[in-house]
Amino acid sequence: MSAEPILAGAPWLTAGGTARVLQLLNADGEEARVVGGTVRNALLGLPPGDMDIATTALPEEVVRRAKSAGIKCVPTGIDHGTLTLVIDGAPYEVTTLREDTETFGRKAKVAFGRDWVKDAERRDFTMNGLSVDANGVVYDYVGGIADARARRVRFIGAPDQRIAEDYLRILRFFRIHAAFGAGAPDRDGTLACIRGRAGLATLSAERVRMEMLKLLVAQGASAAALAMVDAGLLQAMIGGVAYAGPLTAMIAIEQELRLPPSATRRLAALSVAVTEDAKRVATRLRLSNAEAKALDSMGHRWWRFAAMDEARARRLLYRLGPERYHDRVLLAWARSGSDARSSRWRELAGLPQRWTVPKFPLRAADFIARGMAEGPALGHVLTLAEDAWLAADFPLEEAALAAIADQATARATREKN
């Protein structure tokens, strides 16, 4: 155990809502500390993120103190000892110290306690088992300070036991490594994940989706995904082939174009070769409707971009819209084997920025004036005219539009007869 004042004077700890919550709970024999990821982030020089606070005070005492101080208190998980205090619109999650009395997956029985060591030991990774008091003293019962400084992600205690408590920790191990680790994942942890991989089948799709999408946008997503492929873990998550190479290429392309990381785009690079893949992954991970549609669109005939000229690209941009077009180009680029600095692919990807998609200028009235009756036939002739307008490369001159309208009307009439 070590206690070092290495965060003394940290602004997020000494002022604002955090300081107020700690002052509220550090009285009358009770103690409170900031715990978990916030402390880890501070040691790594990262923004503190969500504020999690642990306390020796029982939930009803936290409620009483918050009420007397005029602080809004929301019982977000009161059965598990968790309340959320809201100060100036910002949430501060407060949880009474706990220790496991029985463990059987996520349904472990816990009891409230006052032992900071036992509370730390029930957490997942050493760098997440740290706590810091109001004076900036960091308490380390599990070797988390050294591991955080070395960017080494290790399970607390026996890895197999920690995984058996919650098999989502297999995914969290690689996700936390992708976000905060360096070098290869911890060998003991990796081997334990492999031994416990059958437990992945017991996890809900929603929990897997959350961890997968977080992993894919992490700094080390490419290396973590490759490690999971090598360990035989990633295929079980997506229910099919995992393409680590295209994922690495997609990340390089995003960085080259200075795009923010897109979890959906990266998921497509990792798992989608055809639309059937997109449907399977969307079902497997229970993606949102928007995510599923984006994945399906990217997987639809992306390979056509390999020989596509700009005229055809403009037609596709018109059909898909800028966002869908851009994502499909990037997937095709990532799967092409081309360099992330390819000028040809950059030009295709940049088309929405240098060319504004025009609106189809012909309207129903143009065809009614040519003798077309309202109804299904009118919709059909509009489709014929729009296709001809696209094939002619979006002309806007009146003579060209009149010719397209005349030809479409004549064709529709012939087909009707």
Phi, psi and chi 1 to 4 in degrees:
 res  aa     phi    psi   chi1   chi2   chi3   chi4
   1 MET       -  137.6  179.8  -92.7 -172.2      -
   2 SER  -134.6  152.7   67.0      -      -      -
   3 ALA  -138.9  108.7      -      -      -      -
   4 GLU  -124.6  135.8  -55.0  175.9   40.0      -
   5 PRO   -80.2   50.0   31.1  -35.2      -      -
   6 ILE   -81.2   -8.7   48.6 -177.5      -      -
   7 LEU  -115.5   18.7  -67.5 -179.9      -      -
   8 ALA   -59.8  131.7      -      -      -      -
   9 GLY    83.7    3.1      -      -      -      -
  10 ALA   -59.6  124.9      -      -      -      -
  11 PRO   -55.7  -39.9  -24.1   33.9      -      -
  12 TRP   -69.7  -15.4   57.2  -92.3      -      -
  13 LEU   -97.7  -28.0 -172.2   59.1      -      -
  14 THR  -100.4   -7.4   58.0      -      -      -
  15 ALA  -142.2  166.7      -      -      -      -
  16 GLY    76.7 -158.8      -      -      -      -
  17 GLY   -64.9  -36.1      -      -      -      -
  18 THR   -61.4  -47.5  -56.3      -      -      -
  19 ALA   -61.3  -36.5      -      -      -      -
  20 ARG   -68.0  -41.3 -171.8  175.3  171.5 -170.5
  21 VAL   -66.0  -43.3  172.9      -      -      -
  22 LEU   -63.6  -40.5  -68.1  176.0      -      -
  23 GLN   -64.8  -38.7 -176.7  179.2   24.4      -
  24 LEU   -62.3  -40.0  177.3   73.1      -      -
  25 LEU   -95.0  -14.2  -61.8  176.0      -      -
  26 ASN   -92.8   70.9  -80.4  -37.1      -      -
  27 ALA  -160.0  157.7      -      -      -      -
  28 ASP    53.6   45.1  -59.9  -34.1      -      -
  29 GLY    83.1    0.0      -      -      -      -
  30 GLU  -102.0  159.2  -55.2  -64.6   -5.5      -
  31 GLU  -136.2  146.2 -176.4 -178.2    5.8      -
  32 ALA  -136.6  145.8      -      -      -      -
  33 ARG  -141.3  154.0  -59.6  177.6 -167.4  171.2
  34 VAL   -80.1  138.0  178.5      -      -      -
  35 VAL  -131.7  166.2  -63.4      -      -      -
  36 GLY    73.3 -136.5      -      -      -      -
  37 GLY   -60.3  -30.7      -      -      -      -
  38 THR   -61.5  -43.8  -58.0      -      -      -
  39 VAL   -68.0  -44.6 -171.9      -      -      -
  40 ARG   -55.6  -49.4  172.9 -158.1   64.9 -147.3
  41 ASN   -60.4  -41.4  -73.5    8.7      -      -
  42 ALA   -61.8  -40.9      -      -      -      -
  43 LEU   -66.9  -27.8  -67.3  179.9      -      -
  44 LEU   -92.2    2.7  -64.5  175.8      -      -
  45 GLY    74.1   25.2      -      -      -      -
  46 LEU  -105.5  160.5  -58.8  172.3      -      -
  47 PRO   -55.8  144.9  -23.3   32.5      -      -
  48 PRO   -63.9  -28.9   19.2  -30.5      -      -
  49 GLY    73.6 -154.6      -      -      -      -
  50 ASP   -61.4  140.8  -64.7  -23.6      -      -
  51 MET   -98.1  112.0 -157.8   61.7   62.4      -
  52 ASP  -110.6  129.8  -65.9  -30.6      -      -
  53 ILE  -125.5  132.8  -63.4  169.1      -      -
  54 ALA  -107.1  149.3      -      -      -      -
  55 THR  -145.5  153.5  178.7      -      -      -
  56 THR   -79.0  -17.2   56.9      -      -      -
  57 ALA   -69.8  138.5      -      -      -      -
  58 LEU   -68.6  156.9  -67.0  173.1      -      -
  59 PRO   -53.3  -43.4  -27.2   35.1      -      -
  60 GLU   -64.7  -29.0   52.5  -93.2   30.3      -
  61 GLU   -73.8  -37.4  176.3   62.6   12.0      -
  62 VAL   -61.9  -43.3  175.6      -      -      -
  63 VAL   -61.2  -44.8  171.4      -      -      -
  64 ARG   -61.7  -45.4 -172.2 -169.2   67.3   77.7
  65 ARG   -67.3  -40.4  -66.2 -170.1 -173.6 -165.7
  66 ALA   -62.9  -43.0      -      -      -      -
  67 LYS   -62.8  -43.2 -175.6  176.4 -179.5  179.8
  68 SER   -68.1  -25.0   63.5      -      -      -
  69 ALA   -92.2   -0.3      -      -      -      -
  70 GLY    73.6   27.4      -      -      -      -
  71 ILE  -101.9  131.7  -63.4  173.8      -      -
  72 LYS   -65.2  134.3 -178.6  179.6  178.6  179.9
  73 CYS  -128.1  122.0 -177.6      -      -      -
  74 VAL  -111.8  125.0 -177.5      -      -      -
  75 PRO   -79.4   68.3   30.7  -35.5      -      -
  76 THR   -67.1  -27.3   44.6      -      -      -
  77 GLY  -158.2   49.9      -      -      -      -
  78 ILE   -62.4  -28.7 -166.2  165.3      -      -
  79 ASP   -63.9  -25.4  -69.8  -18.0      -      -
  80 HIS  -104.1   10.8  -56.8  -73.4      -      -
  81 GLY    85.0   16.5      -      -      -      -
  82 THR  -110.6  130.5  -60.0      -      -      -
  83 LEU  -131.0  155.2  -58.6  148.4      -      -
  84 THR  -116.9  119.7  -60.0      -      -      -
  85 LEU   -94.0  134.6  -54.9 -171.4      -      -
  86 VAL  -113.0  118.2 -177.8      -      -      -
  87 ILE  -127.0  121.3  -60.7  175.7      -      -
  88 ASP    52.7   38.1  -63.3  -30.9      -      -
  89 GLY    81.8   -5.1      -      -      -      -
  90 ALA  -101.2  137.5      -      -      -      -
  91 PRO   -87.5  141.4   31.4  -32.7      -      -
  92 TYR  -129.5  109.2  -62.4   83.3      -      -
  93 GLU   -81.0  125.0 -168.2  169.5  -82.7      -
  94 VAL  -118.2  125.8  176.7      -      -      -
  95 THR  -128.7  132.2  -58.1      -      -      -
  96 THR   -68.4  140.8  -59.9      -      -      -
  97 LEU   -51.9  140.5  -69.3 -173.5      -      -
  98 ARG  -134.4  160.8  -64.0  174.6  -66.2  179.0
  99 GLU  -144.8  144.8   56.2 -174.1   80.2      -
 100 ASP   -74.9  133.5  -66.4  -30.7      -      -
 101 THR  -102.3  -30.9   57.3      -      -      -
 102 GLU  -145.0  142.9  -68.9 -177.8   49.8      -
 103 THR  -125.6  125.0   57.7      -      -      -
 104 PHE  -149.5   82.8   38.6   97.5      -      -
 105 GLY    70.2 -147.1      -      -      -      -
 106 ARG   -72.6  -11.8  -68.0 -164.2   73.6 -145.0
 107 LYS   -94.5   32.5  -59.6 -177.7 -177.7  -61.2
 108 ALA   -59.9  139.8      -      -      -      -
 109 LYS   -83.6  130.9  -70.3 -176.2  178.8  179.1
 110 VAL  -123.7  156.0  -61.1      -      -      -
 111 ALA  -127.6  144.1      -      -      -      -
 112 PHE   -69.3  146.5  -61.2  137.9      -      -
 113 GLY  -147.7 -169.4      -      -      -      -
 114 ARG  -133.2   15.9  -57.7 -179.0   65.5   84.4
 115 ASP  -102.1  109.4 -168.9  -33.2      -      -
 116 TRP   -67.3  -31.7  -70.0   97.1      -      -
 117 VAL   -65.1  -48.6  176.3      -      -      -
 118 LYS   -64.9  -35.0  -71.7 -176.3  177.4  179.2
 119 ASP   -64.0  -42.1 -174.6   77.9      -      -
 120 ALA   -65.9  -40.1      -      -      -      -
 121 GLU   -69.8  -16.3  -71.1  175.3  -15.1      -
 122 ARG   -90.8   -1.6   68.2 -176.0  -58.2  -85.6
 123 ARG   -83.0  176.9  -61.6  179.1 -175.4  -88.0
 124 ASP   -85.1  -58.1   48.7   11.3      -      -
 125 PHE  -119.1  151.9  -50.9  112.2      -      -
 126 THR   -57.7  -40.9   57.1      -      -      -
 127 MET   -71.0  -12.6   62.5  170.3   61.9      -
 128 ASN   -97.9   -0.4  -69.8  -15.9      -      -
 129 GLY   -98.2   16.2      -      -      -      -
 130 LEU   -91.7  155.3  -57.0  169.8      -      -
 131 SER  -140.0  155.2   58.8      -      -      -
 132 VAL  -137.3  136.2   59.9      -      -      -
 133 ASP   -91.1 -179.0   65.5   18.3      -      -
 134 ALA   -63.5  -20.0      -      -      -      -
 135 ASN   -91.6    2.0  -62.5  -44.4      -      -
 136 GLY    86.5   10.2      -      -      -      -
 137 VAL   -80.1  122.3  175.8      -      -      -
 138 VAL   -94.0  125.6  177.1      -      -      -
 139 TYR  -101.5  128.2  -64.0   85.4      -      -
 140 ASP  -130.0  109.4 -177.9    8.0      -      -
 141 TYR  -104.0   -4.4  -51.2  106.1      -      -
 142 VAL  -131.6    9.3  -68.0      -      -      -
 143 GLY    81.7   24.0      -      -      -      -
 144 GLY   -74.8  -30.6      -      -      -      -
 145 ILE   -64.2  -49.5  -67.7  176.5      -      -
 146 ALA   -62.1  -41.1      -      -      -      -
 147 ASP   -67.6  -39.0  -76.6  -15.7      -      -
 148 ALA   -63.8  -44.4      -      -      -      -
 149 ARG   -65.0  -32.9  -73.5  171.4  171.5  165.9
 150 ALA   -87.0   -2.5      -      -      -      -
 151 ARG    52.7   50.1  -69.9 -173.3  174.7  -92.6
 152 ARG  -115.2  119.8 -178.3  172.2   52.7 -123.8
 153 VAL   -95.2  113.4  179.9      -      -      -
 154 ARG  -129.5  143.8  -72.8 -167.5  -52.3  120.0
 155 PHE   -68.5  148.8  -76.3   98.9      -      -
 156 ILE   -80.3  127.1  -65.8  172.1      -      -
 157 GLY    73.5 -147.8      -      -      -      -
 158 ALA   -79.0  117.8      -      -      -      -
 159 PRO   -55.3  -41.9  -25.7   35.1      -      -
 160 ASP   -61.3  -40.1  -65.9  -84.7      -      -
 161 GLN   -67.0  -43.1  177.7 -176.3  -21.7      -
 162 ARG   -64.6  -36.7  -52.4  -33.6  -52.5  -87.1
 163 ILE   -69.1  -41.8  -70.7  169.7      -      -
 164 ALA   -62.7  -26.6      -      -      -      -
 165 GLU   -67.7  -32.0  -69.3  166.8   -0.2      -
 166 ASP  -162.8  108.9 -175.5   -5.0      -      -
 167 TYR   -68.3  -12.7  -72.5  102.0      -      -
 168 LEU   -63.4  -20.0 -168.9   69.6      -      -
 169 ARG   -63.7  -19.0  -75.5  175.6  172.9  165.0
 170 ILE   -62.2  -49.8  -67.0  174.7      -      -
 171 LEU   -67.4  -40.0  -89.2  177.5      -      -
 172 ARG   -63.4  -35.3  -78.9 -177.2   54.7   78.7
 173 PHE   -57.3  -47.8  172.3   73.7      -      -
 174 PHE   -75.6  -33.9  -70.2   96.9      -      -
 175 ARG   -68.2  -44.2 -164.2  -99.4  -68.4  179.4
 176 ILE   -65.7  -37.6  -63.8  -64.5      -      -
 177 HIS   -63.7  -42.3  179.4   80.0      -      -
 178 ALA   -61.4  -35.9      -      -      -      -
 179 ALA   -84.6  -36.4      -      -      -      -
 180 PHE  -129.0   -8.6  -53.9  106.8      -      -
 181 GLY   -88.8  173.3      -      -      -      -
 182 ALA  -141.6  149.3      -      -      -      -
 183 GLY    72.5 -160.7      -      -      -      -
 184 ALA   -76.0  149.0      -      -      -      -
 185 PRO   -58.5  150.9  -21.8   32.8      -      -
 186 ASP   -51.9  128.4  175.3   67.9      -      -
 187 ARG   -63.7  -46.9  177.1  176.1  171.1   77.7
 188 ASP   -60.7  -41.2  -70.7  -18.4      -      -
 189 GLY   -65.3  -42.2      -      -      -      -
 190 THR   -62.3  -45.5  -60.1      -      -      -
 191 LEU   -63.3  -37.5  -68.4  175.5      -      -
 192 ALA   -65.9  -37.5      -      -      -      -
 193 CYS   -63.1  -40.7  -71.2      -      -      -
 194 ILE   -64.3  -43.7  -66.1  171.1      -      -
 195 ARG   -64.4  -30.3  -71.7 -168.9  -66.1  -91.7
 196 GLY   -98.0    8.6      -      -      -      -
 197 ARG   -63.4  -24.4   61.4 -173.6  171.9 -172.2
 198 ALA   -61.2  -26.7      -      -      -      -
 199 GLY   -69.3  -15.2      -      -      -      -
 200 LEU   -60.8  -29.2  -67.7  170.6      -      -
 201 ALA   -66.7  -16.6      -      -      -      -
 202 THR   -87.4   -8.3   66.9      -      -      -
 203 LEU   -81.6  148.0  -61.2  173.6      -      -
 204 SER   -73.0  148.2   70.9      -      -      -
 205 ALA   -60.3  -35.7      -      -      -      -
 206 GLU   -63.4  -41.4  -67.9   83.9   -3.7      -
 207 ARG   -69.9  -38.9  -62.8 -176.4   75.6 -145.0
 208 VAL   -65.0  -44.2  173.5      -      -      -
 209 ARG   -56.0  -47.7  168.8 -167.6  171.4  -84.4
 210 MET   -58.3  -46.7  179.7  179.3   66.4      -
 211 GLU   -69.8  -39.2  -71.9  -64.7  -30.6      -
 212 MET   -62.9  -44.9  -80.8  -65.5  -60.6      -
 213 LEU   -67.9  -34.8  -63.8 -174.8      -      -
 214 LYS   -67.1  -41.9  -73.8 -179.3  179.2  179.2
 215 LEU   -61.0  -42.3 -174.1  154.1      -      -
 216 LEU   -66.4  -24.0  -73.0  170.2      -      -
 217 VAL  -100.3    3.6  -63.4      -      -      -
 218 ALA   -73.5  159.6      -      -      -      -
 219 GLN   -57.3  -40.9 -177.6   70.0   28.2      -
 220 GLY  -102.4   33.6      -      -      -      -
 221 ALA   -59.1  -41.7      -      -      -      -
 222 SER   -63.0  -50.3  177.8      -      -      -
 223 ALA   -66.1  -38.4      -      -      -      -
 224 ALA   -66.0  -42.0      -      -      -      -
 225 ALA   -63.9  -40.8      -      -      -      -
 226 LEU   -63.7  -40.6 -178.3   57.8      -      -
 227 ALA   -62.8  -38.0      -      -      -      -
 228 MET   -69.3  -36.7  -68.4 -178.9   71.7      -
 229 VAL   -63.5  -46.9  170.0      -      -      -
 230 ASP   -61.1  -32.1  -70.0  -17.0      -      -
 231 ALA   -85.1   -2.3      -      -      -      -
 232 GLY    72.5   27.1      -      -      -      -
 233 LEU  -102.0  -34.4  -62.3  170.0      -      -
 234 LEU   -72.8  -34.8 -160.8   49.0      -      -
 235 GLN   -58.8  -36.4  -63.2   87.8  -28.5      -
 236 ALA   -66.7  -29.7      -      -      -      -
 237 MET   -72.2  -41.2  -64.7  -65.1   91.2      -
 238 ILE  -101.3   -7.2   60.4  176.1      -      -
 239 GLY    71.7   25.1      -      -      -      -
 240 GLY  -172.8 -160.5      -      -      -      -
 241 VAL   -70.4  137.3  177.6      -      -      -
 242 ALA  -106.0  125.7      -      -      -      -
 243 TYR  -103.9   88.8  -56.4   95.6      -      -
 244 ALA   -67.6  -34.1      -      -      -      -
 245 GLY   -61.6  -53.3      -      -      -      -
 246 PRO   -60.2  -32.7  -28.9   37.1      -      -
 247 LEU   -62.7  -46.2  171.5   62.5      -      -
 248 THR   -59.9  -41.0  -60.5      -      -      -
 249 ALA   -65.5  -40.9      -      -      -      -
 250 MET   -61.5  -42.4  179.2   66.4   81.3      -
 251 ILE   -62.8  -42.4  -67.0  170.8      -      -
 252 ALA   -63.8  -39.1      -      -      -      -
 253 ILE   -65.6  -46.1  -68.9  165.1      -      -
 254 GLU   -57.9  -42.8  -72.5  179.5  -19.6      -
 255 GLN   -67.5  -39.9  -67.7  171.5  -15.1      -
 256 GLU   -63.7  -38.4  180.0   68.5   21.3      -
 257 LEU   -88.7    0.4  -60.9 -179.4      -      -
 258 ARG    57.7   44.7  -62.2 -177.1  179.3 -180.0
 259 LEU   -96.0  146.3  -62.4  172.0      -      -
 260 PRO   -65.5  147.3   23.4  -32.7      -      -
 261 PRO   -62.8  137.0   20.3  -30.5      -      -
 262 SER  -115.3  116.8  163.7      -      -      -
 263 ALA   -62.4  -40.9      -      -      -      -
 264 THR   -67.3  -43.4  -51.3      -      -      -
 265 ARG   -63.0  -42.3 -151.2  160.0   42.0 -143.2
 266 ARG   -69.4  -35.4  -67.6 -177.0  179.0 -171.5
 267 LEU   -63.3  -39.4  179.9   60.4      -      -
 268 ALA   -63.4  -44.1      -      -      -      -
 269 ALA   -61.8  -36.8      -      -      -      -
 270 LEU   -74.7  -33.2  176.3   67.8      -      -
 271 SER  -131.6   -8.2   62.0      -      -      -
 272 VAL  -116.1  115.8  175.1      -      -      -
 273 ALA  -107.9  -31.8      -      -      -      -
 274 VAL  -140.0  168.9  -67.5      -      -      -
 275 THR   -63.2  -27.7   52.3      -      -      -
 276 GLU   -62.2  -36.3  -73.4   78.1    5.9      -
 277 ASP   -61.8  -43.8  -66.8  -26.0      -      -
 278 ALA   -59.9  -43.3      -      -      -      -
 279 LYS   -65.8  -41.1  -69.1  177.6  173.3   61.3
 280 ARG   -64.5  -46.4 -175.9 -164.3   68.3 -109.9
 281 VAL   -65.9  -40.6  173.1      -      -      -
 282 ALA   -60.5  -39.7      -      -      -      -
 283 THR   -71.5  -44.7  -59.6      -      -      -
 284 ARG   -60.4  -42.4 -170.7  113.7 -178.8  160.1
 285 LEU   -97.5    0.9  -62.4 -178.0      -      -
 286 ARG    49.4   58.2 -159.3  160.7  -63.6  177.5
 287 LEU   -69.0  158.3  -60.9  178.9      -      -
 288 SER   -66.8  164.0   69.0      -      -      -
 289 ASN   -58.0  -42.2  -72.1  -22.6      -      -
 290 ALA   -64.9  -41.1      -      -      -      -
 291 GLU   -66.5  -42.2  -68.7  162.9  -13.1      -
 292 ALA   -64.0  -42.0      -      -      -      -
 293 LYS   -66.4  -39.6  -71.9  178.2 -179.3  177.5
 294 ALA   -64.2  -42.3      -      -      -      -
 295 LEU   -64.1  -43.9 -140.0   61.7      -      -
 296 ASP   -62.9  -41.8 -174.4   73.2      -      -
 297 SER   -64.7  -42.5  175.7      -      -      -
 298 MET   -63.0  -36.0  -80.9 -176.0  -87.1      -
 299 GLY   -78.3   -6.6      -      -      -      -
 300 HIS   -85.1  102.9 -173.7   74.0      -      -
 301 ARG    51.7   38.3  -61.7 -179.2 -179.9 -179.2
 302 TRP   -61.1  -26.5   51.9  -93.7      -      -
 303 TRP   -66.0  -15.3   52.0   86.6      -      -
 304 ARG   -64.8  -21.3  -70.5 -172.9  171.4 -175.5
 305 PHE   -66.0  -19.0  -83.5  105.4      -      -
 306 ALA   -58.6  -34.0      -      -      -      -
 307 ALA  -121.7   24.0      -      -      -      -
 308 MET   -88.1  129.9 -170.3  173.2  -70.6      -
 309 ASP   -88.7  175.8   58.2   21.6      -      -
 310 GLU   -69.1  -32.1 -176.1  152.3  -36.2      -
 311 ALA   -61.7  -45.9      -      -      -      -
 312 ARG   -67.8  -35.6  -70.1  176.0   61.7 -160.6
 313 ALA   -63.3  -38.6      -      -      -      -
 314 ARG   -63.2  -40.2  -77.3 -163.5  -64.1  -93.1
 315 ARG   -64.0  -40.0  -67.2 -163.6  -71.3  -86.8
 316 LEU   -68.4  -38.9 -170.3   59.4      -      -
 317 LEU   -61.0  -40.6  173.6   54.9      -      -
 318 TYR   -60.8  -43.4  174.6   85.7      -      -
 319 ARG   -71.0  -41.1  -65.1  -67.9 -164.7 -169.4
 320 LEU   -89.9  -29.5  -65.7  177.0      -      -
 321 GLY    88.5  158.0      -      -      -      -
 322 PRO   -57.8  -44.1  -24.5   33.9      -      -
 323 GLU   -68.4  -49.0 -176.0  176.5   -4.6      -
 324 ARG   -64.3  -41.1  -69.8  -79.9 -170.0  -93.9
 325 TYR   -59.4  -48.7  168.5   88.7      -      -
 326 HIS   -61.4  -45.7 -168.4 -118.7      -      -
 327 ASP   -63.1  -40.1  -76.1  -12.6      -      -
 328 ARG   -68.7  -38.7 -167.0 -179.0  -63.9 -178.3
 329 VAL   -60.0  -44.8  170.5      -      -      -
 330 LEU   -65.0  -37.6  -65.9 -167.2      -      -
 331 LEU   -64.7  -44.0  179.3   61.7      -      -
 332 ALA   -61.1  -41.6      -      -      -      -
 333 TRP   -61.8  -47.6 -173.4   -7.2      -      -
 334 ALA   -63.0  -31.2      -      -      -      -
 335 ARG   -91.9   -4.4  -69.3 -168.8  170.4  -83.0
 336 SER   -79.8  -20.3   70.3      -      -      -
 337 GLY    83.8    1.1      -      -      -      -
 338 SER   -77.6  158.1  -60.9      -      -      -
 339 ASP   -68.8  151.0 -171.8   86.1      -      -
 340 ALA   -66.4  -11.4      -      -      -      -
 341 ARG  -102.7   13.0  -66.5 -178.1  -67.4  -85.2
 342 SER   -58.0  123.2  166.6      -      -      -
 343 SER   -68.7  -36.0   58.2      -      -      -
 344 ARG   -64.5  -47.7  175.7 -175.7  176.5  -87.0
 345 TRP   -67.1  -34.8  -77.4  104.5      -      -
 346 ARG   -62.5  -39.2 -178.2 -176.5  -77.0  -90.5
 347 GLU   -64.9  -43.8  -73.0  177.6    5.4      -
 348 LEU   -62.5  -43.3  -77.9  172.1      -      -
 349 ALA   -67.4  -30.4      -      -      -      -
 350 GLY   -87.7    1.6      -      -      -      -
 351 LEU   -55.8  -43.2 -179.1   59.1      -      -
 352 PRO   -62.1  -22.9  -23.4   35.3      -      -
 353 GLN   -82.9  -26.8  -77.9   71.1   53.1      -
 354 ARG  -107.4   -5.1   67.0  174.5 -174.8  -86.5
 355 TRP  -137.6  123.4 -177.4   69.6      -      -
 356 THR   -88.5  126.5  -58.3      -      -      -
 357 VAL   -66.8  121.3  176.9      -      -      -
 358 PRO   -79.5  161.5   30.7  -34.1      -      -
 359 LYS   -90.1  144.4  -69.6 -176.4  178.1 -179.1
 360 PHE   -61.8  119.5 -179.9   46.6      -      -
 361 PRO   -82.3  -17.6   27.1  -31.9      -      -
 362 LEU   -83.3  146.6  -65.2  172.9      -      -
 363 ARG  -128.4  170.1  -63.9  -69.3  179.1  -94.6
 364 ALA   -55.8  -37.2      -      -      -      -
 365 ALA   -60.2  -31.8      -      -      -      -
 366 ASP   -63.8  -29.4  -63.3  -50.4      -      -
 367 PHE   -94.1  -29.3  -63.1   94.1      -      -
 368 ILE   -62.7  -38.5  -67.5  173.3      -      -
 369 ALA   -64.7  -20.4      -      -      -      -
 370 ARG   -97.6   12.5  -74.3  170.8  168.0   79.2
 371 GLY    97.2    4.9      -      -      -      -
 372 MET   -79.6  135.1  -64.0  -64.4  -59.7      -
 373 ALA   -86.0  153.6      -      -      -      -
 374 GLU   -67.0  148.8  -66.0 -173.6   17.9      -
 375 GLY   133.3 -165.4      -      -      -      -
 376 PRO   -57.5  -35.6  -24.4   34.2      -      -
 377 ALA   -62.7  -33.6      -      -      -      -
 378 LEU   -67.5  -41.6 -175.3   58.1      -      -
 379 GLY   -63.4  -37.9      -      -      -      -
 380 HIS   -65.5  -43.0  177.2   58.2      -      -
 381 VAL   -69.1  -32.6   74.2      -      -      -
 382 LEU   -64.1  -39.2  -82.1  165.3      -      -
 383 THR   -65.1  -44.7  -61.4      -      -      -
 384 LEU   -59.0  -42.6  -67.0  174.5      -      -
 385 ALA   -68.1  -39.5      -      -      -      -
 386 GLU   -65.1  -41.9 -174.8  178.0   28.0      -
 387 ASP   -60.4  -42.5  -70.2  -16.6      -      -
 388 ALA   -66.2  -37.9      -      -      -      -
 389 TRP   -64.2  -41.4 -179.6   66.6      -      -
 390 LEU   -65.0  -44.9  -66.9  177.9      -      -
 391 ALA   -62.2  -29.4      -      -      -      -
 392 ALA   -85.9    5.6      -      -      -      -
 393 ASP    70.8   45.0 -158.3   21.4      -      -
 394 PHE    62.1   48.3  -52.1   93.3      -      -
 395 PRO   -67.3  150.1   27.5  -36.3      -      -
 396 LEU  -122.8   -2.6  -62.6  176.2      -      -
 397 GLU   -70.5  142.9  -60.7   80.7   10.4      -
 398 GLU   -59.4  -41.4  -71.0 -172.7   11.9      -
 399 ALA   -64.1  -42.3      -      -      -      -
 400 ALA   -66.0  -39.1      -      -      -      -
 401 LEU   -68.8  -38.4  -67.5  173.5      -      -
 402 ALA   -64.1  -40.2      -      -      -      -
 403 ALA   -65.4  -40.8      -      -      -      -
 404 ILE   -63.9  -42.2  -72.1  172.2      -      -
 405 ALA   -64.4  -42.7      -      -      -      -
 406 ASP   -63.1  -45.7  -70.4  -18.8      -      -
 407 GLN   -65.0  -41.1  -68.6  165.9    7.2      -
 408 ALA   -65.6  -40.2      -      -      -      -
 409 THR   -63.3  -44.4  -58.7      -      -      -
 410 ALA   -63.8  -40.6      -      -      -      -
 411 ARG   -67.7  -42.2  178.5  178.5  171.3 -176.6
 412 ALA   -63.3  -36.7      -      -      -      -
 413 THR   -67.1  -42.6  -59.6      -      -      -
 414 ARG   -61.9  -44.9  -73.0 -164.4  -55.4  -87.4
 415 GLU   -62.9  -34.8  -69.4  177.1   -5.3      -
 416 LYS   -68.3  -36.6 -177.4  179.2  179.2 -179.3
 417 ASN   -86.6      -  -63.5  -29.5      -      -
